[in-house]
Amino acid sequence: MTFKDTYKGAEPIRVNKLLAQSGICSRREAEDLLGSGQIRVDGEIVGVGYKIETGQVLEILAEGKQALDDKFTIIYHKPIGIVSGQPEKGQVPAIRMINLTNRWKESDIVPVRDTRIPPVGRLDKDSRGLLILSQDGVLAKAIIGPESMVEKEYIVKVTGYINAVKLKLLRHGLELDGRKLRPAIVEQINENTLNFILQEGRNRQIRRMCDEVGLEVIDLFRKRIGDIEIGDLPQGKWRAMQANEKRSFLHKK
């Protein structure tokens, strides 16, 4: 299957820039497609540097589209003790758990050993829940790039007394590393449990926020990133992200 779209912009634009802005692929990937003859405009193969004009039809040929679709993007229910990033000696990285044994759906393709699939954002070793790993740089930028406003939702159990003053500070009034935090949605669920919704992801942010107001986190569970919820994915299992789930992020860039 190919990809086709009619360019509706007012000004001519380079094809690689258009594809990147549209969230279809990165500029580098677009240049690779152009260089390998995988992109046509009005039925003619075009190369690097080509500018498309209003009303022209851009098409990514089947081989090029397949190359983009074949990039792994994984949804993983990370347990406590697994690290999302570069492991230290004796630690187990999340990528090592993306294997046949932990596959949730039999139809999902299992990455071959040593395939590099970097995590999209952090989830601390002592935290659990939804972790996304992806080879798709455009998707990663949409989720964790500096301009991203994608929400991340957490259920957080704490020790310490929760009151209105602390909740107000957690919602908006704290700073970390000399920079003010974006406003957050923080609601009290019960005596020792909070629901956090953030639009940023600084290092150990929730734990440090709670520490600032005299609360200690004893359990942190990420249940949602954007429109993707952990749902009934069992702890320790993974599944492939579906095309419609990817689109939900790219439309929110």
C-alpha positions as CSV (number, residue, x, y, z in Angstrom):
1,M,0.0,0.0,0.0
2,T,1.3,3.5,-0.8
3,F,0.7,6.9,0.8
4,K,-0.9,9.7,-1.2
5,D,-1.8,13.2,-0.3
6,T,-2.5,16.5,-2.1
7,Y,-0.4,19.5,-1.0
8,K,-2.7,22.4,0.0
9,G,-0.1,24.9,1.2
10,A,0.0,28.4,-0.3
11,E,3.8,28.4,-0.9
12,P,6.1,25.8,-2.4
13,I,7.9,23.7,0.2
14,R,10.7,21.1,0.1
15,V,9.3,17.6,0.2
16,N,11.6,16.5,3.1
17,K,10.4,19.5,5.2
18,L,6.7,18.9,4.4
19,L,6.9,15.2,5.4
20,A,8.6,16.2,8.7
21,Q,6.1,18.9,9.5
22,S,3.3,16.5,8.7
23,G,4.6,14.0,11.2
24,I,5.1,11.3,8.6
25,C,8.8,10.9,9.1
26,S,11.9,12.9,10.0
27,R,13.8,15.0,7.5
28,R,16.6,12.5,7.4
29,E,14.2,9.7,6.7
30,A,12.5,11.8,4.0
31,E,15.9,12.4,2.3
32,D,16.6,8.7,2.4
33,L,13.2,8.0,0.7
34,L,13.9,10.7,-1.9
35,G,17.4,9.4,-2.6
36,S,16.1,5.8,-3.1
37,G,13.4,6.9,-5.5
38,Q,10.5,6.1,-3.2
39,I,8.6,9.4,-3.6
40,R,6.6,10.6,-6.6
41,V,4.9,14.0,-7.2
42,D,2.2,13.9,-9.8
43,G,3.4,10.5,-10.9
44,E,7.0,11.4,-11.4
45,I,9.9,10.3,-9.2
46,V,11.5,13.3,-7.4
47,G,14.8,13.7,-5.6
48,V,16.3,15.5,-2.7
49,G,15.7,19.3,-2.9
50,Y,12.4,19.0,-4.8
51,K,9.8,21.6,-3.9
52,I,6.2,20.6,-4.1
53,E,3.6,23.2,-5.1
54,T,-0.1,23.7,-4.3
55,G,-2.4,21.1,-5.8
56,Q,0.4,18.6,-6.5
57,V,-0.1,15.0,-5.3
58,L,2.7,13.5,-3.2
59,E,3.0,9.7,-3.1
60,I,5.3,7.5,-1.0
61,L,5.7,4.2,-2.8
62,A,5.0,0.9,-1.1
63,E,8.6,-0.1,-0.3
64,G,9.2,3.3,1.3
65,K,6.0,3.3,3.3
66,Q,6.8,-0.3,4.5
67,A,10.2,0.9,5.7
68,L,8.5,3.6,7.8
69,D,5.8,1.2,9.1
70,D,8.4,-1.4,10.1
71,K,9.9,0.8,12.8
72,F,9.2,-0.7,16.2
73,T,7.1,1.2,18.7
74,I,6.4,-0.8,21.9
75,I,4.0,-0.3,24.8
76,Y,5.4,-2.0,27.9
77,H,4.1,-2.4,31.4
78,K,7.3,-1.9,33.3
79,P,7.6,-3.5,36.8
80,I,9.6,-2.0,39.6
81,G,13.3,-2.9,39.3
82,I,13.6,-2.6,35.5
83,V,15.4,0.5,34.3
84,S,14.1,2.5,31.3
85,G,17.4,4.0,30.2
86,Q,21.0,3.0,30.2
87,P,21.6,0.4,32.9
88,E,24.3,0.4,35.4
89,K,26.2,-2.8,36.3
90,G,23.7,-5.5,37.5
91,Q,20.6,-3.6,36.3
92,V,18.1,-5.0,33.7
93,P,17.1,-2.5,31.0
94,A,13.5,-2.5,29.6
95,I,14.7,-3.4,26.1
96,R,15.9,-6.7,27.3
97,M,12.4,-7.6,28.4
98,I,10.9,-7.0,24.9
99,N,11.2,-10.6,23.9
100,L,9.0,-13.6,22.9
101,T,8.4,-14.7,26.5
102,N,6.9,-11.3,27.4
103,R,4.9,-10.7,24.2
104,W,1.2,-10.2,25.0
105,K,-0.2,-10.6,21.5
106,E,0.9,-13.5,19.3
107,S,0.5,-11.4,16.1
108,D,3.2,-8.8,17.2
109,I,6.6,-9.1,15.6
110,V,9.4,-9.7,18.1
111,P,12.5,-7.5,17.7
112,V,15.7,-9.5,17.1
113,R,18.2,-9.6,19.9
114,D,20.2,-6.3,20.3
115,T,17.7,-4.3,18.3
116,R,18.0,-0.7,19.5
117,I,14.6,0.7,20.6
118,P,15.1,3.7,22.9
119,P,12.7,4.6,25.6
120,V,10.5,7.6,25.0
121,G,10.9,9.4,28.3
122,R,11.9,8.1,31.7
123,L,10.2,5.8,34.2
124,D,12.4,5.4,37.3
125,K,13.6,2.0,38.4
126,D,11.4,2.3,41.5
127,S,8.3,3.2,39.5
128,R,6.0,1.0,37.4
129,G,3.5,1.3,34.7
130,L,3.3,2.5,31.1
131,L,6.6,2.9,29.2
132,I,6.9,3.6,25.5
133,L,9.9,2.5,23.5
134,S,10.3,3.6,19.8
135,Q,12.6,3.8,16.8
136,D,10.4,6.6,15.5
137,G,12.0,9.9,16.1
138,V,9.0,11.9,15.0
139,L,6.8,10.1,17.5
140,A,9.4,10.6,20.3
141,K,9.5,14.3,19.6
142,A,5.7,14.6,19.7
143,I,5.7,12.9,23.1
144,I,8.7,14.3,24.9
145,G,10.0,17.2,22.7
146,P,10.4,20.7,24.3
147,E,7.1,21.9,22.7
148,S,5.1,18.7,23.6
149,M,2.0,19.2,25.6
150,V,1.1,15.5,25.8
151,E,-0.3,14.5,29.2
152,K,1.2,11.8,31.4
153,E,-1.1,10.5,34.2
154,Y,0.1,8.8,37.4
155,I,-1.4,7.2,40.5
156,V,0.9,8.1,43.5
157,K,0.8,6.7,47.0
158,V,2.6,8.8,49.7
159,T,3.3,9.0,53.4
160,G,2.7,12.3,55.1
161,Y,-0.3,14.5,55.7
162,I,-2.0,15.9,52.6
163,N,-3.8,19.2,52.9
164,A,-5.1,22.0,50.7
165,V,-1.9,24.1,51.0
166,K,0.2,21.2,49.7
167,L,-2.2,20.4,46.9
168,K,-2.1,24.1,45.8
169,L,1.7,24.0,45.7
170,L,1.8,20.7,43.8
171,R,-0.6,22.1,41.2
172,H,1.4,25.3,40.5
173,G,3.9,26.9,42.8
174,L,7.0,24.7,42.8
175,E,10.3,24.9,40.9
176,L,13.0,22.3,40.3
177,D,16.6,23.1,39.4
178,G,15.8,26.8,39.4
179,R,13.0,26.5,36.8
180,K,9.3,26.8,37.6
181,L,7.2,23.8,36.8
182,R,4.3,23.9,34.4
183,P,0.9,23.8,36.0
184,A,-0.2,20.2,36.9
185,I,-3.5,18.6,37.7
186,V,-3.3,17.0,41.1
187,E,-6.3,15.5,42.9
188,Q,-6.5,13.6,46.2
189,I,-8.1,10.1,45.7
190,N,-8.0,9.0,49.3
191,E,-6.0,9.6,52.5
192,N,-2.7,8.7,51.0
193,T,-3.2,8.6,47.3
194,L,-2.9,11.3,44.6
195,N,-3.7,11.5,40.9
196,F,-1.1,13.5,39.0
197,I,-1.5,14.7,35.4
198,L,1.7,16.4,34.0
199,Q,2.7,17.9,30.7
200,E,6.4,17.6,31.3
201,G,8.8,14.9,32.6
202,R,11.8,16.2,34.5
203,N,14.1,13.7,36.2
204,R,12.2,12.1,39.1
205,Q,9.8,15.0,39.0
206,I,6.8,13.7,41.0
207,R,9.1,12.3,43.8
208,R,10.9,15.6,44.0
209,M,7.7,17.6,43.9
210,C,6.2,15.5,46.8
211,D,9.5,15.9,48.8
212,E,9.2,19.7,48.4
213,V,5.9,19.6,50.3
214,G,6.8,17.1,52.9
215,L,5.4,13.9,51.3
216,E,7.3,10.7,50.5
217,V,6.3,8.6,47.5
218,I,6.0,4.9,48.3
219,D,4.4,3.8,45.0
220,L,4.3,5.5,41.6
221,F,2.3,4.0,38.8
222,R,2.0,5.6,35.3
223,K,-1.3,4.7,33.8
224,R,-1.6,6.9,30.7
225,I,0.5,8.8,28.1
226,G,-1.7,11.0,25.9
227,D,-4.6,8.8,24.7
228,I,-2.7,5.5,25.5
229,E,-3.8,3.8,28.7
230,I,-2.1,0.8,30.3
231,G,-5.5,-0.9,30.3
232,D,-5.4,-4.6,30.9
233,L,-1.8,-5.1,29.6
234,P,-0.3,-7.3,32.4
235,Q,2.7,-6.2,34.3
236,G,5.9,-7.3,32.5
237,K,4.2,-7.7,29.2
238,W,4.5,-5.7,26.0
239,R,2.6,-5.1,22.8
240,A,3.1,-3.1,19.6
241,M,1.6,0.3,19.3
242,Q,-1.1,0.5,16.6
243,A,-1.2,2.9,13.7
244,N,-4.2,4.8,15.1
245,E,-2.4,5.2,18.4
246,K,0.6,6.7,16.7
247,R,-1.6,9.2,14.8
248,S,-3.2,10.3,18.1
249,F,0.2,11.7,19.2
250,L,1.2,13.2,15.9
251,H,-2.0,15.2,15.7
252,K,-1.1,16.7,19.1
253,K,2.4,17.8,18.2
